[in-house]
């Protein structure tokens, strides 16, 4: 098991591995085939029943389905917020979180489930086409191939957009597709005011499951308040990295055990706009369960830090990467995040002033940026520093003596 802990997080040859705890829904059929073409998809899931806007909204309301993107915004609320007139559906498949692979698993291995949900939604709101935005050619080829198999596939277009952490933000994707720079606009106006509905890949796949199951069967798993399943990308110090489908509310300890995690030091949940939490087995993996533990489900990421890596060094490494990924459109991004990264680096090097300065800079950028990037980075850093207080003390008195193994991946991997 020690050797497994040294394996790089989500090695490229493992990053599309998929498995489930309990009966799979989104990942059904993948135990028999590496990818579901249309005949295999229909044999696994059956035909999609017809649906109008009234049924879509009624089902979403009954099942209390939250979006499966980073914000967890309810899909029904987005639909109702759409401005009248011409409408547009964009599936955000950019997956700019370095530790996330769940959307790529859906698009590369079971793409028809996402297309089912997206095309049903497009029809319901009166949109003529669906645009799927992705970062890489392999994913684009898979979605295009799936579209060519379908009679309604002529309504699907796939666009490769620039990579980058903030370029995956919903409004940045909309701007890119409309011919502007791949950056979030300097205001926090949702795309729905312009008649554009941007949805996450998993959200569309969940809608396809919901339309087939109906709200009562959909709610047979999960929690009363958060029914259904969700996908997590599990990586870091685990022997079984990959994408796992779990019932919402599954205890953290069950997932850690199934992922073959050995004596974790800390867990990062929600991605790099998420939080650091202690590896307490009783924590429930749902939005409510993680919120009570100071975490967030966010982008559906769960990365385990082992005792053999320097967690403070891991935090400093990711904070520096986040600073480099900023849009540089406002003071918090241009000056605040680099200062915050320098603080955490100084703390990892044993400089006592780094801790108080890091908290000061995190508070200074929180809520003041043109987009949500400074807020998310500040939350990630502050939760890490709070959790790693013992590690902080070690570094202030000579260091922890452990190397930084890169168990928190950075950069975009195709």
C-alpha positions as CSV (number, residue, x, y, z in Angstrom):
1,X,0.0,0.0,0.0
2,X,2.9,2.4,0.6
3,X,3.9,2.2,-3.0
4,X,0.3,3.1,-4.0
5,X,0.6,6.3,-2.1
6,X,3.4,7.5,-4.3
7,X,1.4,7.1,-7.4
8,X,0.8,10.4,-9.1
9,X,-2.8,11.6,-8.7
10,X,-5.0,10.5,-11.6
11,X,-2.2,9.2,-13.8
12,X,-3.2,9.6,-17.5
13,X,-3.7,5.9,-18.1
14,X,-6.2,5.7,-15.1
15,X,-8.0,9.0,-15.4
16,X,-11.1,7.6,-17.2
17,X,-11.5,4.6,-14.9
18,X,-15.1,4.4,-13.6
19,X,-16.8,2.4,-10.9
20,X,-19.7,2.8,-8.5
21,X,-20.8,2.3,-5.0
22,X,-24.3,0.8,-5.2
23,X,-26.2,0.3,-8.5
24,X,-24.9,2.7,-11.2
25,X,-27.2,5.0,-13.0
26,X,-25.0,7.4,-15.0
27,X,-22.3,4.8,-15.3
28,X,-24.6,1.9,-16.1
29,X,-23.3,-0.3,-18.8
30,X,-19.7,0.7,-18.6
31,X,-18.8,-2.5,-16.7
32,X,-19.5,-4.3,-20.0
33,X,-18.0,-1.9,-22.6
34,X,-15.4,0.9,-22.7
35,X,-17.9,3.2,-24.5
36,X,-21.6,3.0,-25.1
37,X,-22.6,3.7,-28.7
38,X,-26.2,4.4,-29.5
39,X,-27.4,0.8,-29.6
40,X,-25.6,-0.1,-26.4
41,X,-26.9,3.1,-24.8
42,X,-30.5,2.3,-25.7
43,X,-30.1,-1.3,-24.6
44,X,-28.8,-0.1,-21.2
45,X,-31.2,2.9,-20.6
46,X,-34.1,2.4,-22.9
47,X,-35.6,5.1,-25.1
48,X,-36.0,8.6,-23.7
49,X,-39.7,9.5,-23.1
50,X,-41.1,12.6,-24.7
51,X,-41.2,15.7,-22.4
52,X,-42.4,19.2,-22.5
53,X,-41.4,22.2,-20.4
54,X,-44.1,21.5,-17.8
55,X,-43.0,18.0,-17.3
56,X,-39.3,18.9,-17.1
57,X,-40.0,21.5,-14.4
58,X,-42.3,19.3,-12.5
59,X,-39.8,16.5,-12.4
60,X,-36.9,18.8,-11.4
61,X,-39.0,20.4,-8.7
62,X,-40.2,17.0,-7.3
63,X,-36.8,15.5,-7.2
64,X,-35.1,18.7,-5.9
65,X,-32.3,18.3,-8.4
66,X,-29.4,20.7,-7.9
67,X,-26.9,21.3,-10.7
68,X,-23.8,19.1,-10.7
69,X,-21.4,21.9,-11.6
70,X,-19.3,23.8,-9.1
71,X,-22.1,26.2,-8.0
72,X,-24.7,23.5,-7.5
73,X,-27.4,25.9,-8.8
74,X,-30.8,24.2,-9.2
75,X,-31.6,23.6,-12.9
76,X,-35.3,24.4,-12.5
77,X,-34.3,27.9,-11.2
78,X,-32.1,28.5,-14.2
79,X,-34.9,27.5,-16.6
80,X,-37.4,29.8,-14.9
81,X,-34.9,32.7,-15.0
82,X,-34.4,32.5,-18.8
83,X,-35.3,35.7,-20.6
84,X,-38.1,35.4,-23.2
85,X,-37.3,35.4,-26.9
86,X,-34.6,33.4,-28.6
87,X,-33.0,30.9,-26.3
88,X,-29.8,28.9,-26.3
89,X,-28.5,25.8,-24.5
90,X,-24.8,25.4,-23.9
91,X,-23.4,22.3,-22.2
92,X,-20.2,23.3,-20.4
93,X,-17.9,20.4,-20.8
94,X,-14.7,22.3,-20.3
95,X,-14.0,20.7,-17.0
96,X,-11.2,23.1,-16.0
97,X,-10.7,21.7,-12.5
98,X,-7.3,19.9,-12.7
99,X,-8.4,17.1,-10.4
100,X,-11.7,16.5,-12.1
101,X,-12.4,13.8,-14.8
102,X,-16.1,13.1,-14.3
103,X,-17.5,15.1,-17.2
104,X,-14.9,13.6,-19.5
105,X,-15.9,10.1,-18.4
106,X,-19.5,10.9,-19.4
107,X,-18.6,12.6,-22.7
108,X,-16.0,10.0,-23.8
109,X,-17.6,6.8,-22.4
110,X,-21.4,7.4,-22.3
111,X,-22.0,10.5,-24.3
112,X,-25.6,9.8,-25.3
113,X,-26.9,10.2,-21.8
114,X,-25.6,13.8,-21.7
115,X,-27.0,14.4,-25.2
116,X,-30.4,13.0,-24.2
117,X,-30.7,15.5,-21.4
118,X,-29.4,18.4,-23.4
119,X,-31.6,17.8,-26.4
120,X,-34.7,17.2,-24.2
121,X,-34.0,20.5,-22.4
122,X,-33.4,22.3,-25.6
123,X,-36.8,21.1,-27.0
124,X,-38.6,22.0,-23.8
125,X,-37.4,25.7,-23.7
126,X,-37.8,26.2,-27.4
127,X,-34.1,26.3,-28.4
128,X,-33.2,25.1,-31.8
129,X,-29.7,23.7,-31.1
130,X,-27.4,22.5,-28.4
131,X,-23.7,23.6,-28.2
132,X,-21.3,21.4,-26.3
133,X,-18.1,23.3,-25.3
134,X,-15.0,21.2,-24.5
135,X,-11.3,21.8,-24.1
136,X,-9.8,18.8,-25.9
137,X,-10.0,17.0,-29.3
138,X,-10.5,13.5,-27.9
139,X,-13.6,14.6,-26.0
140,X,-14.9,16.6,-29.0
141,X,-14.5,13.5,-31.3
142,X,-16.5,11.3,-28.9
143,X,-19.4,13.8,-28.7
144,X,-19.4,14.4,-32.5
145,X,-19.4,10.7,-33.1
146,X,-22.3,10.2,-30.8
147,X,-24.2,13.1,-32.5
148,X,-23.8,11.4,-35.9
149,X,-25.4,8.2,-34.6
150,X,-28.6,10.1,-33.6
151,X,-31.5,11.2,-35.7
152,X,-31.6,14.5,-33.7
153,X,-27.8,14.8,-33.8
154,X,-28.0,17.5,-36.5
155,X,-29.0,19.9,-33.7
156,X,-25.8,19.3,-31.8
157,X,-22.6,21.3,-32.4
158,X,-19.3,20.7,-30.6
159,X,-16.8,23.5,-30.1
160,X,-13.3,23.3,-28.7
161,X,-12.6,26.4,-26.5
162,X,-9.4,27.6,-24.9
163,X,-8.2,25.8,-21.8
164,X,-7.6,27.5,-18.5
165,X,-9.1,27.5,-15.0
166,X,-11.2,30.7,-15.3
167,X,-12.0,30.1,-19.0
168,X,-14.2,27.2,-17.8
169,X,-16.5,29.5,-15.9
170,X,-20.0,29.6,-17.4
171,X,-19.9,33.3,-18.5
172,X,-16.4,32.9,-19.9
173,X,-17.6,29.9,-22.0
174,X,-20.5,32.0,-23.3
175,X,-18.2,34.9,-24.3
176,X,-15.8,32.5,-26.1
177,X,-18.6,30.9,-28.1
178,X,-19.8,34.4,-29.0
179,X,-16.4,35.5,-30.3
180,X,-14.9,37.3,-27.3
181,X,-12.0,36.5,-25.0
182,X,-12.2,33.4,-22.9
183,X,-12.4,35.3,-19.6
184,X,-15.3,36.0,-17.2
185,X,-16.9,39.4,-17.8
186,X,-16.2,42.0,-15.2
187,X,-19.7,41.8,-13.8
188,X,-21.8,39.0,-12.1
189,X,-24.8,38.9,-14.4
190,X,-26.0,35.3,-15.2
191,X,-26.2,34.2,-18.8
192,X,-30.0,33.5,-18.3
193,X,-30.8,37.3,-18.6
194,X,-29.7,36.9,-22.3
195,X,-31.7,33.7,-22.8
196,X,-28.7,31.5,-22.5
197,X,-28.9,28.4,-20.3
198,X,-25.5,27.0,-19.4
199,X,-25.5,23.5,-17.8
200,X,-22.9,21.1,-16.6
201,X,-22.4,17.8,-18.4
202,X,-23.4,15.7,-15.4
203,X,-26.5,17.9,-14.9
204,X,-27.7,16.9,-18.4
205,X,-27.0,13.3,-17.8
206,X,-28.9,13.4,-14.5
207,X,-31.9,15.0,-16.3
208,X,-31.9,12.1,-18.8
209,X,-32.0,9.7,-15.9
210,X,-34.8,11.7,-14.2
211,X,-36.9,11.8,-17.3
212,X,-36.6,8.0,-17.6
213,X,-37.1,7.2,-14.0
214,X,-39.6,9.8,-12.9
215,X,-39.2,11.7,-9.6
216,X,-40.3,8.8,-7.3
217,X,-38.0,6.2,-8.6
218,X,-35.2,8.8,-8.9
219,X,-35.5,9.5,-5.2
220,X,-35.2,5.8,-4.2
221,X,-31.5,6.5,-3.5
222,X,-29.7,9.4,-2.0
223,X,-31.2,11.5,0.9
224,X,-34.7,12.9,1.3
225,X,-33.4,16.4,0.7
226,X,-30.9,15.5,-2.0
227,X,-32.1,12.4,-3.9
228,X,-30.2,10.6,-6.6
229,X,-26.5,9.8,-7.2
230,X,-23.5,12.0,-8.0
231,X,-20.2,11.5,-9.6
232,X,-16.9,12.1,-7.7
233,X,-13.4,12.1,-9.2
234,X,-11.3,10.5,-6.5
235,X,-7.5,10.9,-6.6
236,X,-4.4,11.5,-4.7
237,X,-3.1,9.0,-2.1
238,X,-5.5,6.2,-3.1
239,X,-5.0,2.8,-4.7
240,X,-8.1,3.1,-6.9
241,X,-8.3,6.5,-8.5
242,X,-11.0,7.4,-11.0
243,X,-14.6,8.5,-11.3
244,X,-17.0,6.9,-8.8
245,X,-20.8,7.2,-8.8
246,X,-22.3,7.2,-5.3
247,X,-25.7,7.7,-3.7
248,X,-25.8,11.3,-2.3
249,X,-25.2,11.1,1.5
250,X,-22.7,8.2,1.3
251,X,-20.3,8.5,4.3
252,X,-16.8,9.7,3.4
253,X,-15.3,6.6,5.1
254,X,-17.0,4.2,2.7
255,X,-15.6,6.1,-0.3
256,X,-12.1,6.3,1.2
257,X,-12.2,2.5,1.9
258,X,-13.5,1.6,-1.5
259,X,-10.8,3.9,-3.1
260,X,-8.1,2.1,-1.1
261,X,-7.0,5.1,0.9
262,X,-4.4,4.3,3.5
263,X,-4.4,6.5,6.6
264,X,-5.2,9.9,5.0
265,X,-3.9,13.1,6.4
266,X,-6.4,15.4,4.8
267,X,-9.0,15.5,2.1
268,X,-9.7,18.2,-0.5
269,X,-13.3,18.3,-1.6
270,X,-15.0,20.3,-4.3
271,X,-11.9,21.1,-6.3
272,X,-9.6,24.2,-6.0
273,X,-12.5,26.5,-5.2
274,X,-13.5,24.0,-2.6
275,X,-12.2,23.2,0.9
276,X,-9.8,21.1,3.0
277,X,-11.5,18.8,5.5
278,X,-10.4,16.3,8.0
279,X,-10.8,12.6,6.9
280,X,-13.7,11.9,9.3
281,X,-15.5,8.8,8.1
282,X,-18.9,9.9,9.3
283,X,-19.1,13.0,7.1
284,X,-21.9,12.6,4.6
285,X,-21.0,13.3,0.9
286,X,-23.9,15.6,0.0
287,X,-24.1,19.4,-0.1
288,X,-25.7,19.6,3.3
289,X,-23.4,16.9,4.8
290,X,-20.3,18.6,3.6
291,X,-21.5,22.1,4.5
292,X,-21.9,20.9,8.1
293,X,-18.2,19.8,8.0
294,X,-17.1,23.1,6.5
295,X,-16.8,21.7,3.0
296,X,-18.6,21.9,-0.3
297,X,-19.4,19.3,-3.0
298,X,-18.5,21.9,-5.6
299,X,-17.1,20.3,-8.8
300,X,-17.4,16.7,-7.4
301,X,-13.7,16.3,-6.6
302,X,-12.2,14.3,-3.7
303,X,-8.4,14.3,-3.5
304,X,-6.7,12.5,-0.6
305,X,-3.5,13.7,1.0
306,X,-1.3,11.0,2.5
307,X,1.0,11.4,5.5
308,X,4.0,10.9,3.2
309,X,3.6,14.3,1.4
310,X,4.0,17.8,2.8
311,X,0.5,19.1,2.9
312,X,1.5,22.7,3.4
313,X,3.8,22.4,0.4
314,X,0.9,21.0,-1.6
315,X,-1.2,23.9,-0.5
316,X,1.5,26.4,-1.5
317,X,1.9,24.7,-4.9
318,X,-1.8,24.9,-5.8
319,X,-2.1,28.5,-4.4
320,X,0.7,29.5,-6.7
321,X,-1.1,27.8,-9.6
322,X,-4.4,29.5,-8.8
323,X,-2.7,32.9,-8.8
324,X,-1.2,32.2,-12.2
325,X,-4.6,31.1,-13.6
326,X,-6.4,34.4,-12.7
327,X,-8.1,36.6,-15.2
328,X,-6.0,39.6,-14.2
329,X,-9.0,41.9,-14.7
330,X,-9.2,43.3,-11.2
331,X,-7.0,44.1,-8.2
332,X,-7.8,41.0,-6.2
333,X,-6.6,38.8,-9.1
334,X,-3.7,40.9,-10.2
335,X,-2.2,41.7,-6.8
336,X,-4.1,39.9,-4.1
337,X,-3.8,36.3,-5.3
338,X,0.0,36.5,-6.0
339,X,0.5,38.1,-2.6
340,X,-1.5,35.2,-1.0
341,X,0.6,32.7,-2.9
342,X,3.8,34.3,-1.7
343,X,2.4,34.2,1.9
344,X,1.7,30.4,1.8
345,X,5.1,29.8,0.2
346,X,6.8,31.7,2.9
347,X,4.8,29.8,5.6
348,X,5.9,26.5,4.0
349,X,9.5,27.8,4.2
350,X,9.1,28.4,7.9
351,X,8.6,32.2,8.0
352,X,6.2,33.1,10.9
353,X,4.9,36.2,9.3
354,X,3.4,34.2,6.4
355,X,0.4,32.9,8.5
356,X,-1.0,36.3,9.6
357,X,-0.3,37.8,6.2
358,X,-2.0,35.0,4.4
359,X,-5.2,35.4,6.4
360,X,-5.1,39.2,5.8
361,X,-4.7,38.8,2.1
362,X,-7.4,36.1,1.9
363,X,-9.8,38.4,3.7
364,X,-8.8,41.3,1.4
365,X,-9.7,39.5,-1.8
366,X,-12.8,37.6,-0.7
367,X,-15.9,39.1,-2.2
368,X,-14.1,41.9,-4.0
369,X,-13.2,40.3,-7.4
370,X,-14.9,40.9,-10.7
371,X,-15.6,37.1,-10.9
372,X,-15.7,34.3,-8.3
373,X,-12.1,33.2,-8.7
374,X,-10.6,35.2,-5.8
375,X,-13.4,34.1,-3.5
376,X,-12.8,30.4,-4.3
377,X,-9.1,30.7,-4.0
378,X,-9.4,32.4,-0.7
379,X,-11.8,29.8,0.6
380,X,-9.4,27.0,-0.5
381,X,-6.4,28.6,1.2
382,X,-8.1,29.6,4.4
383,X,-9.7,26.2,4.9
384,X,-6.3,24.6,4.3
385,X,-4.5,26.8,6.8
386,X,-7.1,26.2,9.4
387,X,-7.0,22.4,9.0
388,X,-3.2,22.2,8.8
389,X,-2.4,24.2,12.0
390,X,-0.2,21.3,13.3
391,X,1.6,21.3,10.0
392,X,2.1,25.0,10.3
393,X,3.7,24.6,13.7
394,X,6.1,22.0,12.3
395,X,7.2,24.3,9.5
396,X,7.7,27.2,11.9
397,X,10.1,24.9,13.9
398,X,12.3,23.4,11.2
399,X,9.8,21.8,8.8
400,X,7.9,18.5,8.5
401,X,10.7,16.6,6.7
402,X,8.4,15.3,4.0
403,X,8.7,16.0,0.2
404,X,5.9,17.5,-1.9
405,X,4.8,14.6,-4.0
406,X,2.2,16.5,-6.1
407,X,-0.7,14.5,-4.9
408,X,-2.8,17.6,-5.7
409,X,-2.6,17.8,-9.5
410,X,-2.2,21.1,-11.3
411,X,-2.6,22.0,-15.0
412,X,-5.1,20.6,-17.5
413,X,-4.7,17.0,-18.6
414,X,-6.5,16.1,-21.9
